[in-house]
């Protein structure tokens, strides 16, 4: 998804620590860096899913979560019977 029009090429200097500044608009973003050939880099913004959260994006889990969210939207939260539930949980 492109958020702005492509800009013309610009010259950047690689600092002594090996970094290139892409501008403040990209600060904190994660990027994929590919090197299709020596000296040629393709840098793309990316959203990375941590390994321990990957299960959420599997079809069954995503479907179950969507079902739960739809149910929660159509059933208002209530404190009715809360005391009894808390007592039952405390009693084990």
C-alpha positions in Angstrom: 0.0 0.0 0.0 1.7 3.2 -1.1 1.0 6.2 1.1 2.8 8.8 -1.0 4.0 9.3 -4.6 7.4 8.0 -5.5 10.2 10.5 -5.1 13.2 11.0 -7.3 16.4 9.3 -6.3 18.5 11.0 -3.7 22.1 10.6 -2.5 22.6 9.3 1.0 25.9 8.8 2.8 26.5 5.6 4.8 27.9 6.7 8.2 30.9 5.2 9.9 28.5 2.9 11.9 27.0 1.6 8.7 23.6 3.4 9.0 21.6 5.3 6.4 19.0 7.8 7.4 15.7 7.4 5.5 13.9 10.4 7.2 11.9 11.0 10.3 8.7 9.8 8.7 10.1 6.2 8.9 11.4 6.4 12.4 10.6 3.3 14.4 9.3 1.4 11.4 10.4 -2.1 10.6 11.8 -2.7 7.1 12.8 -5.6 4.9 16.2 -5.1 3.3 16.9 -7.3 0.2 20.1 -7.3 -1.7 19.3 -8.7 -5.2 22.9 -8.1 -6.3 26.0 -6.7 -4.7 25.6 -3.0 -4.0 21.8 -2.9 -4.8 19.4 -2.7 -1.9 15.6 -2.8 -1.9 14.2 -1.4 1.3 10.5 -2.0 2.0 8.4 -1.1 5.1 6.9 -4.2 6.7 4.7 -5.4 9.5 6.4 -8.3 11.3 4.4 -10.8 13.3 6.3 -12.2 16.3 6.5 -16.1 16.3 4.5 -16.3 19.5 1.6 -14.4 17.9 1.6 -16.2 14.6 -1.1 -18.6 15.8 -3.6 -15.8 15.9 -3.3 -15.3 12.2 -4.1 -19.0 11.4 -7.5 -19.4 9.7 -9.1 -21.3 12.6 -7.9 -19.0 15.3 -8.7 -15.9 13.3 -12.2 -17.3 12.7 -12.7 -18.2 16.4 -11.6 -14.7 17.4 -13.9 -13.0 14.9 -16.8 -15.1 16.2 -16.0 -14.1 19.7 -15.7 -10.4 18.8 -19.1 -10.5 17.0 -20.7 -12.1 20.1 -19.1 -9.5 22.4 -20.4 -6.7 20.2 -24.0 -8.0 20.4 -24.0 -8.9 24.1 -23.4 -5.9 26.5 -21.2 -6.5 29.5 -23.0 -6.8 32.8 -22.2 -7.3 36.5 -25.3 -9.5 37.0 -24.3 -12.5 39.0 -20.8 -11.3 39.5 -20.7 -12.0 43.3 -21.9 -15.5 42.8 -19.3 -16.2 40.0 -16.5 -14.8 42.1 -17.5 -17.0 45.1 -17.7 -20.0 42.8 -14.2 -19.3 41.4 -12.8 -18.8 44.9 -14.3 -22.0 46.2 -12.7 -23.9 43.3 
